[in-house]
Amino acid sequence: QVQLVESGGGLVQAGGSLRLACAASGRTFSNYALAWFRQAPGKERDFVAVIHRGATGTFYANSTKGRFAISRDDANDMLYLEMNSLKPEDTAVYYCAAGRYSTKLTDFDYWGQGTQVTVSS
């Protein structure tokens, strides 16, 4: 098993920044690709960013590319998402996930419970 717990969400004004964190426990964290997804009210859970095992590659959704940065610290079993220039449309519950290097929900077997990010205009 892999247990994932997100933190760092909150309320921020448009143009501001937040740094989300995901703490992992259980199976060897470094063996998994790690990703962030988000789900806004009334919408599907959408891909945000993914980072390969060993941090050899990253990929971002078009809506966040250039504003968000995903990183990992395997020595401390941590995943991060630095969010800059936030927009109201970034408002969502953000989830971290562990699995294969992919943008698809079905390729991730382990999920956190989510952390709320609200961006005010």
Short mmCIF file of the C-alpha atoms (twelve columns), coordinates in Angstrom:
data_MODEL
# 
_entry.id   MODEL 
# 
loop_
_atom_site.group_PDB 
_atom_site.id 
_atom_site.type_symbol 
_atom_site.label_atom_id 
_atom_site.label_alt_id 
_atom_site.label_comp_id 
_atom_site.label_asym_id 
_atom_site.label_seq_id 
_atom_site.Cartn_x 
_atom_site.Cartn_y 
_atom_site.Cartn_z 
_atom_site.pdbx_PDB_model_num 
ATOM 1   C CA . GLN A 1   0.000   0.000  0.000   1 
ATOM 2   C CA . VAL A 2   0.868   3.627  -0.468  1 
ATOM 3   C CA . GLN A 3   -0.752  6.258  1.694   1 
ATOM 4   C CA . LEU A 4   -0.818  9.844  0.450   1 
ATOM 5   C CA . VAL A 5   -1.791  12.956 2.376   1 
ATOM 6   C CA . GLU A 6   -2.038  16.391 0.776   1 
ATOM 7   C CA . SER A 7   -1.553  19.694 2.547   1 
ATOM 8   C CA . GLY A 8   -1.002  23.354 1.762   1 
ATOM 9   C CA . GLY A 9   -4.334  24.280 0.231   1 
ATOM 10  C CA . GLY A 10  -6.206  27.395 1.181   1 
ATOM 11  C CA . LEU A 11  -7.590  30.697 0.001   1 
ATOM 12  C CA . VAL A 12  -5.458  32.973 -2.132  1 
ATOM 13  C CA . GLN A 13  -6.091  36.024 -4.279  1 
ATOM 14  C CA . ALA A 14  -5.737  35.880 -8.035  1 
ATOM 15  C CA . GLY A 15  -2.114  36.305 -9.003  1 
ATOM 16  C CA . GLY A 16  -0.894  34.798 -5.766  1 
ATOM 17  C CA . SER A 17  0.972   31.600 -5.057  1 
ATOM 18  C CA . LEU A 18  0.558   28.403 -3.085  1 
ATOM 19  C CA . ARG A 19  2.784   25.406 -2.492  1 
ATOM 20  C CA . LEU A 20  1.014   22.094 -2.100  1 
ATOM 21  C CA . ALA A 21  2.687   19.113 -0.498  1 
ATOM 22  C CA . CYS A 22  1.948   15.407 -0.521  1 
ATOM 23  C CA . ALA A 23  3.462   13.146 2.114   1 
ATOM 24  C CA . ALA A 24  3.742   9.454  1.326   1 
ATOM 25  C CA . SER A 25  4.159   6.312  3.379   1 
ATOM 26  C CA . GLY A 26  4.062   2.588  2.714   1 
ATOM 27  C CA . ARG A 27  5.698   1.068  -0.349  1 
ATOM 28  C CA . THR A 28  8.876   2.494  -1.783  1 
ATOM 29  C CA . PHE A 29  7.913   5.969  -2.937  1 
ATOM 30  C CA . SER A 30  10.716  6.289  -5.451  1 
ATOM 31  C CA . ASN A 31  9.357   3.432  -7.592  1 
ATOM 32  C CA . TYR A 32  6.294   5.404  -8.684  1 
ATOM 33  C CA . ALA A 33  5.541   8.234  -11.003 1 
ATOM 34  C CA . LEU A 34  3.712   10.915 -9.057  1 
ATOM 35  C CA . ALA A 35  1.001   13.244 -10.252 1 
ATOM 36  C CA . TRP A 36  -1.394  15.982 -9.310  1 
ATOM 37  C CA . PHE A 37  -5.013  16.035 -10.435 1 
ATOM 38  C CA . ARG A 38  -7.773  18.467 -9.617  1 
ATOM 39  C CA . GLN A 39  -11.539 18.471 -9.571  1 
ATOM 40  C CA . ALA A 40  -13.698 21.571 -9.700  1 
ATOM 41  C CA . PRO A 41  -17.393 21.503 -8.747  1 
ATOM 42  C CA . GLY A 42  -19.478 19.876 -11.455 1 
ATOM 43  C CA . LYS A 43  -16.447 18.804 -13.469 1 
ATOM 44  C CA . GLU A 44  -14.420 15.660 -13.968 1 
ATOM 45  C CA . ARG A 45  -11.171 15.070 -12.168 1 
ATOM 46  C CA . ASP A 46  -8.544  16.472 -14.528 1 
ATOM 47  C CA . PHE A 47  -4.837  16.001 -14.930 1 
ATOM 48  C CA . VAL A 48  -2.540  18.775 -13.730 1 
ATOM 49  C CA . ALA A 49  1.057   17.529 -13.745 1 
ATOM 50  C CA . VAL A 50  3.124   14.358 -13.494 1 
ATOM 51  C CA . ILE A 51  6.738   13.642 -12.611 1 
ATOM 52  C CA . HIS A 52  8.608   10.497 -13.555 1 
ATOM 53  C CA . ARG A 53  10.273  8.189  -11.094 1 
ATOM 54  C CA . GLY A 54  13.728  9.604  -10.522 1 
ATOM 55  C CA . ALA A 55  12.477  12.998 -11.734 1 
ATOM 56  C CA . THR A 56  13.730  12.259 -15.250 1 
ATOM 57  C CA . GLY A 57  10.773  13.975 -16.871 1 
ATOM 58  C CA . THR A 58  7.718   16.099 -16.235 1 
ATOM 59  C CA . PHE A 59  4.564   16.923 -18.124 1 
ATOM 60  C CA . TYR A 60  1.939   19.585 -17.496 1 
ATOM 61  C CA . ALA A 61  -1.597  20.292 -18.545 1 
ATOM 62  C CA . ASN A 62  -1.839  23.149 -21.019 1 
ATOM 63  C CA . SER A 63  -3.830  25.204 -18.543 1 
ATOM 64  C CA . THR A 64  -1.044  25.161 -15.959 1 
ATOM 65  C CA . LYS A 65  2.146   24.942 -17.993 1 
ATOM 66  C CA . GLY A 66  4.428   27.867 -17.207 1 
ATOM 67  C CA . ARG A 67  2.645   28.635 -13.947 1 
ATOM 68  C CA . PHE A 68  2.895   25.390 -11.973 1 
ATOM 69  C CA . ALA A 69  5.958   23.336 -11.106 1 
ATOM 70  C CA . ILE A 70  5.941   19.752 -9.879  1 
ATOM 71  C CA . SER A 71  8.866   18.379 -7.901  1 
ATOM 72  C CA . ARG A 72  9.685   15.437 -5.667  1 
ATOM 73  C CA . ASP A 73  11.980  14.700 -2.761  1 
ATOM 74  C CA . ASP A 74  12.278  10.930 -2.569  1 
ATOM 75  C CA . ALA A 75  14.647  11.048 0.401   1 
ATOM 76  C CA . ASN A 76  11.798  12.501 2.444   1 
ATOM 77  C CA . ASP A 77  8.888   10.818 0.607   1 
ATOM 78  C CA . MET A 78  7.460   14.151 -0.475  1 
ATOM 79  C CA . LEU A 79  5.782   15.493 -3.599  1 
ATOM 80  C CA . TYR A 80  5.218   19.193 -4.220  1 
ATOM 81  C CA . LEU A 81  3.253   21.430 -6.519  1 
ATOM 82  C CA . GLU A 82  4.293   25.058 -6.649  1 
ATOM 83  C CA . MET A 83  1.496   27.165 -8.071  1 
ATOM 84  C CA . ASN A 84  2.104   30.704 -9.248  1 
ATOM 85  C CA . SER A 85  -0.009  33.350 -10.973 1 
ATOM 86  C CA . LEU A 86  -3.128  31.628 -9.741  1 
ATOM 87  C CA . LYS A 87  -6.436  32.245 -11.474 1 
ATOM 88  C CA . PRO A 88  -10.009 31.795 -10.232 1 
ATOM 89  C CA . GLU A 89  -10.380 28.892 -12.656 1 
ATOM 90  C CA . ASP A 90  -7.668  27.060 -10.703 1 
ATOM 91  C CA . THR A 91  -10.144 26.672 -7.860  1 
ATOM 92  C CA . ALA A 92  -10.569 22.956 -7.185  1 
ATOM 93  C CA . VAL A 93  -9.780  20.114 -4.863  1 
ATOM 94  C CA . TYR A 94  -6.241  18.995 -5.638  1 
ATOM 95  C CA . TYR A 95  -5.265  15.351 -5.335  1 
ATOM 96  C CA . CYS A 96  -1.882  13.680 -5.407  1 
ATOM 97  C CA . ALA A 97  -1.541  10.233 -6.905  1 
ATOM 98  C CA . ALA A 98  1.053   7.499  -7.380  1 
ATOM 99  C CA . GLY A 99  1.278   5.120  -10.305 1 
ATOM 100 C CA . ARG A 100 2.561   5.077  -13.851 1 
ATOM 101 C CA . TYR A 101 3.904   8.018  -15.799 1 
ATOM 102 C CA . SER A 102 0.654   9.057  -17.408 1 
ATOM 103 C CA . THR A 103 -2.050  11.696 -17.614 1 
ATOM 104 C CA . LYS A 104 -4.860  9.161  -17.189 1 
ATOM 105 C CA . LEU A 105 -6.761  8.578  -13.976 1 
ATOM 106 C CA . THR A 106 -6.772  4.826  -14.501 1 
ATOM 107 C CA . ASP A 107 -2.976  4.629  -14.473 1 
ATOM 108 C CA . PHE A 108 -2.803  5.760  -10.864 1 
ATOM 109 C CA . ASP A 109 -3.553  3.269  -8.128  1 
ATOM 110 C CA . TYR A 110 -3.028  5.356  -5.013  1 
ATOM 111 C CA . TRP A 111 -4.722  8.625  -4.140  1 
ATOM 112 C CA . GLY A 112 -4.784  11.154 -1.370  1 
ATOM 113 C CA . GLN A 113 -7.955  12.667 0.040   1 
ATOM 114 C CA . GLY A 114 -7.415  16.054 -1.544  1 
ATOM 115 C CA . THR A 115 -6.812  19.604 -0.413  1 
ATOM 116 C CA . GLN A 116 -9.000  22.565 -1.322  1 
ATOM 117 C CA . VAL A 117 -7.534  25.454 -3.280  1 
ATOM 118 C CA . THR A 118 -9.711  28.527 -3.681  1 
ATOM 119 C CA . VAL A 119 -8.593  31.484 -5.769  1 
ATOM 120 C CA . SER A 120 -10.571 34.680 -5.355  1 
ATOM 121 C CA . SER A 121 -10.886 37.361 -8.009  1 
# 
